[in-house]
Amino acid sequence: MDETRRDTAAQATLAARESYGKLLAILAARTRDVAAAEDALADAFAAALAQWPQSGVPANPVGWLLTVARRSVGHAAARRHTADRSFAMVQMLEDERNDQAADGYCDDRLKLMFACTHPAIAEDAQAPLMLQTVLGLDAARIAESFLVAPASMGQRLVRAKRRIREAGIAFAIPEAEEIPARLSVVLSAIYAAYGSAWDEVAGADPRLAGLASETIWLARLVAHLAPDQPEALGLLSLILHCEARRAARRGADDAFIPLRDQDVALWSREMMAEAEAALRSAARAAQPGRFQTEAAIQSLHAQSRITGERLHGPLLQLYNVLARFAPTTGVLVARAVALAENGEADAAMLQLDAITAAEAYQPWWAARARVLWLSHQESAAREAATRAAGLSSDPGIRRFLLAGGYQTA
């Protein structure tokens, strides 16, 4: 490939990354046919790679791609419905005449996200569908990230797109009173995708490479598109605080390093600063929520580690708030540990015992080991740590638990 073609391919790839979700939302909004819009965009990008090396990259590459994709949609519709050929062509021309300059396009990606997380879409398809439609990731790449067989993920995505078309799901911003609840689903889908990337941070599975950066990109996008929604800023802050510590989580031998032992010099100060700025912006709205509270917890953990100040009391207060917003098993387990660290180990053990059906949940056993150790029940703590190690697929975490890592202050 000569230098010109490489440069053209790079510019086409950049245009695809930056505009894929925006263009897909515009194309699919009228027909609600995501698959047809994806095909049209694929045609447009193929045309760009074929034509731009000869004719040069257009001054408005996004507008060029939209025009070509719209014509592809119009031609496809005309082929499917010969009787409607003239209508499809007229509609296509009208859309082109109504185009604004590229910088003035109405950004419909948030509408696309709301469509992807509509209640009619299966919950296990919502996050993957957002990754595909907003970022343009292919089904095989998404399947690897979620540790699902490519064929199964492909079928899941096809069903979700068919559901959008058949149910006539609108590409629209919900009514004002519905936005917080619907946005919560969008944010939860992004957070679920980041959760799937957590093993990438641990280095346990190469198939997860890159997913964390994709979810950060999505979180930044939602915060940009919905700047008046504090929970969007809270999610961005939470993910950035977690991601800022990536380099410090593992030792040279892949040993697990808990937050209390991490080298703070390895933390990304740039990400932490962005996280704190997002959290401050969210706090100005005075509308606390789950993701803001989780971000505040991570911020307090970072402050405690950097300054050496013990902040067990404030952390416990935040976990109590979080448990009201999201009383999940993970949150309740973390709150019990915070309670024990605050000097109330017996009460913490009662809270752990009250969590039902947790015996197969690895963090529950790890937390139990820590709480038992703080209760001076060393033998029982070792047994719990052994159970936790047996439920972990990560060699580094298993070594940490079996070596008594839960004992360190």
C-alpha positions in Angstrom: 0.0 0.0 0.0 1.6 3.3 -1.0 1.8 6.3 1.3 -1.2 8.1 -0.3 -3.4 5.1 0.1 -2.2 4.6 3.7 -3.0 8.2 4.5 -6.4 7.9 2.9 -7.2 4.7 4.8 -6.2 6.4 8.0 -8.4 9.4 7.4 -11.3 7.1 6.4 -10.8 5.1 9.6 -10.7 8.3 11.7 -13.9 9.5 10.0 -15.5 6.2 10.8 -14.5 6.2 14.4 -15.6 9.8 15.1 -18.8 9.8 13.1 -20.1 6.2 12.9 -22.7 6.4 15.7 -23.8 9.9 14.5 -24.3 8.8 10.9 -25.9 5.5 11.9 -28.4 7.3 14.1 -29.3 9.7 11.3 -29.8 6.9 8.8 -31.8 4.6 11.1 -34.0 7.3 12.7 -36.4 7.5 9.8 -36.7 3.8 9.0 -35.8 2.3 12.4 -33.9 -0.3 10.4 -30.4 -0.5 12.1 -29.2 -3.4 9.9 -30.0 -1.5 6.7 -28.3 1.6 8.0 -25.2 -0.4 8.8 -25.1 -1.8 5.3 -25.4 1.6 3.8 -22.5 2.9 6.0 -20.4 0.0 5.0 -21.0 0.9 1.3 -20.1 4.5 2.0 -16.8 3.7 3.7 -15.9 1.2 1.0 -16.6 4.0 -1.6 -14.4 6.4 0.4 -11.5 3.9 0.3 -12.0 3.5 -3.4 -12.5 7.1 -4.4 -10.6 9.3 -2.0 -7.1 8.2 -3.1 -8.0 9.4 -6.7 -10.1 12.4 -6.0 -8.7 13.5 -2.6 -10.3 13.6 0.8 -13.3 15.9 0.6 -13.4 19.1 2.6 -16.4 17.7 4.5 -15.7 13.9 4.8 -18.6 13.3 7.2 -21.1 15.0 4.9 -19.7 13.0 2.0 -20.2 9.8 3.8 -23.7 10.7 4.8 -24.7 11.6 1.3 -23.3 8.3 -0.1 -24.9 6.3 2.6 -28.3 8.0 2.2 -28.2 7.2 -1.5 -27.4 3.6 -0.7 -30.4 3.4 1.7 -32.6 5.0 -1.0 -31.5 2.5 -3.7 -31.9 -0.4 -1.3 -35.4 0.7 -0.4 -36.2 1.1 -4.1 -34.9 -2.4 -4.9 -37.1 -3.9 -2.2 -40.2 -2.0 -3.1 -40.3 -1.2 -6.8 -43.6 0.5 -6.5 -42.1 3.0 -4.0 -39.0 3.7 -6.1 -40.0 7.3 -6.9 -41.0 8.0 -3.4 -37.7 6.7 -2.0 -35.7 8.8 -4.5 -37.7 11.9 -3.7 -37.3 11.4 0.0 -33.5 10.8 -0.4 -33.1 14.1 -2.3 -35.2 15.9 0.3 -32.9 14.6 3.0 -29.9 15.8 1.1 -31.4 19.3 0.6 -32.1 19.6 4.3 -28.5 18.7 5.3 -26.6 21.2 7.4 -22.9 21.7 7.4 -21.1 18.7 9.1 -20.5 20.7 12.3 -24.1 21.5 12.5 -25.5 18.0 12.3 -28.0 17.2 15.0 -26.1 14.6 17.1 -28.6 11.7 17.4 -26.2 9.3 19.2 -28.0 9.7 22.5 -31.3 8.9 20.8 -29.6 5.8 19.4 -28.5 4.8 22.9 -32.0 5.2 24.2 -33.2 3.0 21.4 -30.6 0.3 22.2 -31.6 0.2 25.8 -35.4 0.3 25.2 -37.3 -2.0 27.6 -38.3 -4.1 24.5 -34.6 -5.0 23.9 -33.3 -8.0 25.8 -31.1 -6.8 28.7 -28.1 -9.0 27.7 -28.1 -7.4 24.2 -28.3 -3.7 25.3 -24.6 -3.0 26.1 -23.3 -5.1 23.1 -25.8 -3.3 20.8 -24.6 0.1 21.9 -21.0 -0.9 21.3 -21.8 -2.0 17.8 -24.1 0.8 16.7 -22.4 3.8 18.4 -18.7 2.7 18.1 -19.0 0.4 15.0 -17.4 -2.7 16.7 -18.1 -5.9 14.9 -20.0 -8.8 16.5 -16.9 -11.0 16.7 -15.0 -8.3 18.6 -17.9 -7.8 21.0 -18.3 -11.5 21.5 -14.7 -11.7 22.6 -15.2 -8.8 25.0 -18.2 -10.4 26.7 -16.7 -14.0 26.5 -19.6 -15.2 24.4 -19.4 -17.4 21.2 -19.3 -15.1 18.1 -22.3 -17.0 16.6 -24.3 -16.5 19.8 -23.5 -12.8 20.0 -24.3 -12.3 16.3 -27.7 -13.9 16.8 -28.3 -11.7 19.9 -27.5 -8.5 18.0 -29.6 -9.6 15.0 -32.6 -10.2 17.2 -32.1 -6.8 18.9 -32.1 -5.0 15.6 -35.1 -6.9 14.3 -36.9 -6.0 17.5 -36.2 -2.3 17.0 -37.6 -2.5 13.5 -40.6 -4.7 14.3 -41.6 -2.9 17.4 -41.2 0.5 15.8 -38.9 1.7 18.6 -38.5 5.4 18.2 -35.1 7.1 18.0 -36.0 9.9 20.3 -35.1 11.6 23.6 -37.7 10.5 26.2 -40.0 13.1 27.8 -38.3 15.1 30.5 -39.8 13.2 33.4 -38.7 9.9 31.9 -35.1 10.8 31.1 -33.5 10.0 34.5 -34.9 6.4 34.6 -34.2 5.7 30.9 -30.7 7.3 31.1 -30.0 5.1 34.1 -30.4 2.1 31.8 -28.0 3.6 29.3 -25.4 4.3 32.0 -25.9 0.8 33.5 -25.2 -0.8 30.1 -22.0 1.2 29.8 -21.0 0.2 33.3 -21.8 -3.4 32.5 -19.4 -3.2 29.5 -16.7 -1.7 31.7 -17.3 -4.5 34.2 -16.6 -7.0 31.4 -13.4 -5.2 30.8 -12.3 -5.5 34.4 -10.4 -8.7 33.7 -8.5 -6.8 31.0 -7.2 -4.5 33.8 -6.1 -7.6 35.6 -4.5 -9.0 32.5 -6.3 -12.2 32.9 -7.8 -12.5 29.4 -6.3 -11.1 26.2 -9.7 -11.2 24.5 -10.8 -8.2 26.6 -8.0 -5.9 25.3 -9.3 -2.5 24.4 -12.8 -2.8 25.8 -12.1 -0.5 28.8 -11.0 2.3 26.4 -14.2 1.8 24.3 -16.4 2.1 27.4 -14.6 5.3 28.6 -15.2 6.7 25.1 -18.9 6.0 25.5 -19.0 7.4 29.0 -17.4 10.6 27.8 -19.8 10.8 24.9 -22.9 10.5 27.1 -21.5 13.1 29.5 -21.0 15.4 26.5 -24.4 14.8 25.1 -26.3 15.0 28.4 -24.2 17.6 30.4 -27.2 18.5 32.6 -27.6 14.9 33.9 -25.3 14.5 37.0 -25.4 10.7 36.9 -23.8 10.7 33.5 -20.9 12.8 34.9 -20.9 10.5 38.0 -20.4 7.4 35.8 -17.6 9.1 33.9 -15.9 10.0 37.1 -16.3 6.5 38.5 -14.8 4.8 35.5 -11.9 7.2 35.2 -11.0 6.8 38.9 -11.0 3.0 38.4 -9.0 3.2 35.2 -6.5 5.6 36.5 -5.1 2.9 38.7 -4.7 0.3 36.0 -0.9 0.3 35.9 -0.6 -0.1 39.7 -2.9 -3.1 40.1 -0.3 -5.7 39.2 3.3 -6.4 40.0 6.0 -7.6 37.6 5.1 -11.2 38.3 1.4 -10.5 37.8 0.9 -10.4 41.5 -2.4 -8.7 42.6 -1.8 -5.5 44.4 -4.7 -4.1 46.5 -5.4 -0.4 46.5 -3.9 0.0 49.9 -0.5 -1.2 48.7 -0.4 0.4 45.2 2.3 2.8 44.1 0.4 6.0 43.6 3.2 7.3 41.3 1.8 4.8 38.7 -1.7 6.3 38.9 -2.8 8.4 36.0 -3.0 12.0 37.4 -4.6 13.2 34.2 -7.5 10.7 34.5 -7.8 11.4 38.2 -8.1 15.2 37.5 -10.7 14.6 34.8 -12.6 12.3 37.2 -12.6 14.9 40.0 -13.7 17.7 37.6 -16.6 15.5 36.5 -17.6 14.7 40.0 -17.5 18.4 41.0 -19.7 19.3 38.1 -22.2 16.6 39.0 -22.3 17.7 42.7 -23.3 21.2 41.6 -26.7 19.8 40.5 -27.4 18.7 44.1 -29.1 15.5 42.7 -27.2 12.6 44.2 -27.4 9.2 42.7 -25.8 5.7 42.4 -22.9 6.5 40.1 -22.0 9.8 41.8 -21.9 8.0 45.1 -19.7 5.3 43.7 -17.4 7.9 42.2 -17.2 9.7 45.5 -16.2 6.4 47.2 -13.4 5.9 44.7 -12.3 9.5 45.1 -12.2 9.1 48.9 -10.2 5.8 48.5 -7.7 7.7 46.4 -7.5 10.6 48.9 -6.9 8.1 51.7 -4.1 6.3 49.8 -2.4 9.5 48.8 -2.5 11.3 52.1 -2.3 8.3 54.4 -5.3 9.6 56.3 -7.7 6.9 57.5 -11.2 7.8 56.3 -13.2 4.7 57.4 -16.0 6.7 58.9 -16.8 8.8 55.8 -16.4 5.8 53.6 -18.9 3.9 55.6 -21.3 6.8 55.3 -21.0 6.8 51.6 -21.5 3.0 51.4 -24.7 3.5 53.5 -25.9 6.0 50.9 -24.9 3.7 48.0 -26.8 0.8 49.6 -30.0 2.9 49.4 -29.5 3.7 45.8 -28.3 0.2 44.7 -28.7 -2.6 47.3 -26.9 -5.1 45.1 -24.9 -8.0 46.5 -21.6 -6.4 45.6 -22.6 -3.1 47.3 -23.8 -4.9 50.5 -20.6 -6.9 50.7 -18.4 -3.8 50.2 -20.5 -2.0 52.9 -19.9 -4.8 55.4 -16.1 -4.6 54.8 -16.3 -0.8 55.4 -18.2 -1.4 58.6 -15.6 -3.8 59.8 -12.8 -1.4 58.9 -14.6 1.2 61.0 -14.2 -1.0 64.0 -17.6 -2.8 63.9 -16.5 -6.3 62.8 -19.3 -8.2 64.6 -22.0 -6.0 63.0 -20.2 -6.5 59.7 -20.4 -10.3 60.1 -24.1 -10.1 60.8 -24.6 -8.1 57.6 -22.6 -10.6 55.6 -24.7 -13.5 57.0 -27.9 -11.6 56.1 -26.9 -11.6 52.4 -28.8 -14.5 50.8 -27.5 -16.9 48.2 -24.0 -15.5 48.4 -22.1 -18.7 49.0 -21.0 -19.0 45.3 -20.0 -15.3 45.2 -16.2 -15.0 45.4 -16.1 -11.4 46.8 -18.4 -12.5 49.7 -15.8 -15.1 50.8 -12.9 -12.6 50.4 -14.8 -10.1 52.4 -15.6 -12.7 55.0 -11.9 -13.5 55.3 -11.1 -9.9 56.0 -13.9 -9.4 58.5 -13.0 -12.6 60.4 -9.4 -11.5 60.5 -10.5 -8.2 62.0 -12.5 -10.2 64.5 -9.3 -12.1 65.5 -10.7 -15.4 64.1 -7.6 -16.3 62.2 -8.4 -20.0 61.5 -11.9 -19.1 60.2 -10.4 -16.3 58.2 -7.9 -18.7 56.5 -10.8 -21.1 55.6 -12.8 -18.3 54.1 -9.8 -17.0 52.1 -9.3 -20.6 50.8 -12.9 -20.7 49.6 -12.5 -17.3 48.0 -9.3 -18.5 46.2 -11.1 -21.6 44.9 -13.8 -19.4 43.4 -11.3 -17.1 41.6 -10.1 -17.8 38.0 -7.2 -15.3 38.4 -3.9 -16.9 39.5 -2.7 -13.6 41.0 -5.7 -13.1 43.2 -5.6 -16.8 44.3 -1.9 -16.3 45.4 -2.8 -13.1 47.2 -5.6 -14.7 49.2 -3.7 -17.9 50.0 -0.7 -15.9 51.1 -2.8 -14.0 53.6 -3.1 -10.7 51.7 -6.5 -10.1 53.4 -4.6 -9.6 56.7 -2.8 -6.4 55.8 -4.1 -3.1 57.1 
